[in-house]
Amino acid sequence: MPDVSSSANQPELTAVFTAVQQHFSQTIVPLWQGPGWNAELALPFEALDPGHCPLPPQRYRAMACARQLYLFSSRFEQPGAREHAAALFRSLQRHFHDAEHGGWFYSIDAQGKPLDRRKDLYTHAFIIFACAHYWAKVREPLAESVHNAALSVVAERFSSNDGLYEASLAQDWSSLDSGPLQNPLMHLAEAFLATLAVREDARVEAALQALASAMQARFIDPEHGVMLEKPRGAVDNWFEPGHQFEWFYLLESSDLLKGSALHQSLSRAFTYAEQCGVDNHRVLAMLDSDGTVRNATQRIWAQAEYLRALTLRADSQGQVLQQLRTLQQHFLHGGGWYECLDAKGAVSRSDMPSTTPYHLATCYIGLEAAL
C-alpha cells in the first residue's frame, strides 16, 4: 500500500480526516439510532429530509437493512452500536427471509408486509457482506448460519455455468431473464472478499476467481479497459467512473486478485475514468465508453469511492488531501450530507438515504488504514 502518511501534507491531511471522522461518528451515525430509526419495525427509514425527518415510507429494503448492519458492525466502539447491529440482524431475518422458498425478499411495505417478493442478487450480496462483518465481531453461531445460508443460496440459485450470476429471479427462483449486471456482481465480489477476510473458504475463493475471470471476459471494454454496466455488446451500454474506482480498490487490496487480468484492466480504467469522468475534483455519474458524458450528476458515493481508491495509488498523497477537502467542503454539512450535486455543483438531491453511510464507512476505513 502506498504510504500516504509520508506526505509533506501529513499534518493537514490528518487534521481534515480527523474532522471528517468526527462528523461521521457524532453527526451521521447517530441519525440512524435516532430520527432515522423506526423502532416499531426495528428498521432504518429509507431516507431523512434535511431537517432529519423521515420521508414518508413507501417501502423498506433488505439491502438497506444489510448496509446498516454493516455500518453498525463497523462501529462497535460507538455507544449502542453493538445493540443496534443485533436489532438489525434480527430484523433482516424477521422481515425479509422467505420461509417458504428460501432466500430473502427484496422489500416490504410500510406496514411490514412483503412488497417486492423477487430475489435480487444485489440484496443477497449485501446480506453475505454484512453478515460476514457482523459474525467477525460477535462470533455467534446464528450469524454464521445466516451468512452460510446466503452463500449457499447464491451458489445454488443465482449462479450460471460461466462464472457469472443472474441479477434477479422470481420469488420461487424461476427465471426472469435478467441476465448478469455489473453492479450486483461487484458487490458479490466484495461479499466474497469479506468472507475470506473472516475465514478460509476454498469454495468462496474459487467462486471469486471464476467471477473475476468472467467479468474480464464479458464486461471489460477492450479499448479502454473500463468495466461496463452490462455485458459487452449489450444495447445502450455505459460505464460509471465511480464503479471503476470501487472495482480498483477491491482488486488492488486483494492478494488473491491483484495481478489478475481484471486488475490490469481496472488499473488502466482508473486513469481513463479520471481523465474523462472527474471534473473539478468531482466524479461524474455516467459516460459512454468513448468518454462522452451521459450524466454529469455528482454523487457522494462515487466521491467516496474515488477517495478510497486514491489511497492505493502511488504518489497520490496530494490528491488524497484534495479529494478529502472536496468531500468535506461540497458534500458534507453540519446536519449530515448532500447526496447529489448537479453538473454545476449545486445541490440537486438533499435527502439522506440510509444506504449512503455504508460508502462513507468503507471510505474512512480505507483512509484510516492508509494513514
N, C-alpha and C positions, 0 to 999 in steps of 0.2 A: 504494500500500500504506500503511495507517495506520502512523504512526511509533511503534511500541511503545517504541523506545529513548528517547522523550521523557518517559516516565513518571517521576513522582516516586519510584516504586518501583524505578527502574532498577538501583541497586546491589544490592538484594536479588534482583531478577529475574536479573541477570547471575550472581550467586553461586549461586543454585539451579540455573540452567541449566548452569553450568559443572560442578557436582557431578553432575547427571544425565548430561551428556555423558561425563564421565569414567567413570561407572558403565557406560555403554553400551560405550565403547571398551575399557575394562580388564576388565570382567566378562562382559558379554553376548556381544559379538562373538567373543572367544576361545573361548567354549564350542563354537562351530561349526567351529573349527580343531582342537579337541582332542576331548573326550568325545563331542561331537555329530557327529563325522565318521567315517563308515565308509570307512576307507582302501582296503579291498578292492574295493568298488564305486565308490569316489570319489563318494559321495553323502552328503548330510546324513541322519542318522536323523530320523524323523518327529517325535520328541519326546524330551526328557530328563525324568527324575523330579527331585524337589527336591534329591537328592544328586548330580545330574549324571550318573546312569547312564542309558544309552539304554533306553527302553521296548522290550520285545521287538518287533522289526519284523514287521509283517504285510504292509506294502507300502511303496513309495517312489513319490511322485507327481511327475510332470513339473512341475506348478505349484510344488511346494515347491522343486525344484531351481532353477527360474527365479527365484523370490523370493530365494533365497540368492545366485544370480548377481547380481541387482540389489544386494543388500546389500554384497557384496564389491567390486562395481564402484563403489559409492558411497564406499568406504573405502580407496581406493588408497594413502592416506598411512600406513595401518597396516602393520606388518611382516607380510609374507607374503600380503597381501590380493590383490595382482596375480596371484600364482601360484595362489592358491585360486580366484579367479574363472576363470582359464584352465582349471583342472581341472573346474570346474562346467560351463563351456561345452562342453567335450569330452564330459562325461557326459550332457549333455542330448541330444546327437546320438547317442552310443553306445548309450544305454539306451532312449530313448523315441521316436526317429524311426522312422516306419513306411516302410521302404524299398519295400514293395510298393504301398501305396495313397497314400503321401504324408501329410504332417501328422505329428502326434505322439500317441502313446498317452497315456491318462490315467494309468496306473500300471503298475509292475512288481512282482513278488512279492519275498520276502525273498532269493531266490536270483538275482534279476536277470532273470527271465523275464517277458514281457508278462503282465499280470494282467487289468486292465480295458482292453480294446482300443478302447473308444469314443473318439470325437473330441469334445473338450469345448471350447467357446468360451472359458470361463474360463481354461483351460490355455493356449490359443493366444494369448489377450490378454496373459498374463504373459510368454510367450516373446517376443512383439513388444516389450513394455515392457523386459524385462531385456536383450535383445539391442541395443536402441537405446542404452541406457546403457553397455553393455559396448563396443559399437562406438565410441561417443563417446570412450571412454578409450583404446582400443588402435588404432583405425583400421585393423584388419586386414580384408582382403577377405573372409575366410571369415565373420567376424562380420556383415558387411554382407549377405553372401549368405544366411545363415540368417534374418536379420531380414527381408529381402525375400521369402524363401520363405514365411515365416509370414504376412506381409501378403497375399501372393497367395492362399494357402490360405483365409484368412478371407474375402477378397473373392469368390473363385470358388465356395467350398463352403458357407459359413455364411450368406451374405447373402440377403435376400429383396428383393422389389421396393419395399417400403415404407420402406427405410432402416434396418430392424431386422435381426437375425441370430438364427438358431436357437441354442438353448443347447447342444444335444447332438445328435450324429449317430453312426451306426454306424461301425465300422472302415472299411467300404467306401464311406462317405459317404451311405449310404441313410438315409431319414428315420426318426426315432424319435418324430415328432410331439411334440417337446418344446416347440415354440414359443419365443418370446423370454422371457427373465427379466432382471430389473433388474440383479443383481449382475455377471454377466459382461459386460453391456453397459456398465456404468460402468467396468469395468476395461479394456474395449476403448477407450472414450473416453480413458482415462488413457494407454493404449498409443499411440493416435494422437497425443496431445499430446506424448509423449516422442519420437515420430518427428519431429514438426515442430520440436522443440527442437534436433534434431541436423542437420536438413536441410530445404530447401524441397521440398515434395511436393504438387503440385496435386491429385492423386487422393486422398491421405490427407486433405487439407484439405476437399475436397468430401464425402468419406465422413463426416468428423467433423461437419460442419454438417448433413448429412442425418440422422445419428444423433441429434443434439440436437433437431432438429425432430420426429423420430419419437417420441422419449422424451416430449416435451411433449404430443404428440397422444395417446399411448397409455398412459402411465404416471403422469401427474400427476393427483392428486385435485383436482378443480376448486374444492372448498370451502376447503381449507387450503393448497393448493399443494404438498403433500408428494409425494415420489416413492414410489410403491407398489412392492412387491416383484414383483408380477405385473401383467400388463396390466389396465387399468381394466375393471371388470365381471367379472373372474375370481372364481370361488368361493373363499372362505376367503383373502381378501387381507389384507395388513397393511403397516405401514411400520416401518422401523428408524431411530431418531434418528441413529445413527452414520453411516448412509448419506446422510442429509440433509446432515450436516456434510462428509462426504467429497465429495459432489457439489458442494456450495457452494464448497469450496476449488478444485476443478478448474475450475469456471466463472468464479469471481471472479479467478483468477490467469491466465486466458487472454484475451489481446487479441482472439482470434477469437470467443470465445463470450460474453464479458462484454457485457451489454446485450441479449442474446437473450431470447426469451420464456421459455426454460428457466431462464436465470439469474434472471429476475424471479420465477419461481415458487419457485426454491430459496432466494432471499433471503427470501421470505415464509415458506417452510417452516422456515427456520432459527429464526425467532422462535417458531413454533408448536412445533417439536421441543424447543426449550429450555424452553418453558413446561410441556409435558406429559411430556417424556422425560428430563429431568435432575433427579435427586433428590439433595440434599445434595452437589452438585457432581459427581455420578457419573452417567454416561449409562446409561439402561436399554436393554434389548435389543430388545423388540418391543411395538408398540402398534397398536390399531385406529385407523382414520383419524379416529374421533371422539375420540381421546385416551385411551381406555380402555387400561390397561396389560395386556398379554398375558403378558409375561415380564419380570420385574424384575431378571434377571441383569445384572451389570455387567461388561463385558468390556474388557480393556485396549486392544484395537484401537479400540473406539469412543471411549474416553477420549482416545487419541492423536489421533484424527481431529477431535474437538471442540477440543482444544487447538490443533491446527494451523489449523483454520478460524477460531478466535478472533483469530489474528494478522492476519487480513484484515478484521476488523470494526472500524468506527470506535469510538473511546472504549472500547476493550476491555482497556487496559493492566492494570487491576486484576484483571480476570477471568483474563487470561493467567497472571499470577502465582499466583492462587488455584488454577487448574487444574493448573499445573505442580507446585505443592505437593501437590495431591491425588494426582497421578500418582506423585510421589516417595514420599509417606507411606503410600499404601494399595496401590499396585500393584507397586512396586519393592522388592527386598530385597537383602541382601548377596550372595546366591548367584544372583540373576537377577531373576525377576518372577513375579507371580501372574497367571495367565491370566484367571480369573473370580472375582468376588465374588458372594455371593447377595444377596437383597433387603435383608438386614440388615447387609451389609458384611462378612460372614465369608467367608473363602476357601472357594470351592466347587470350584475346579479348580486344582491346584498344579503340574501338569506344564507343561513349557515347549515348545510346538510350534516347529518350525524355521521356520514361516511368519510368526510374530509379529514378529521383528526388522525385517522389511520395513516394518511400520506405524510402529515406533519410529524407524527411519531417516528415513522421509519426514516424520514429525512434527518431528524435530530439525532436519532441513534447512530446513523451513519456519520454525521458530523462529529459526534462525541467520540466515536472510535478513531476518526482521523486526527482529532485534536489531542 
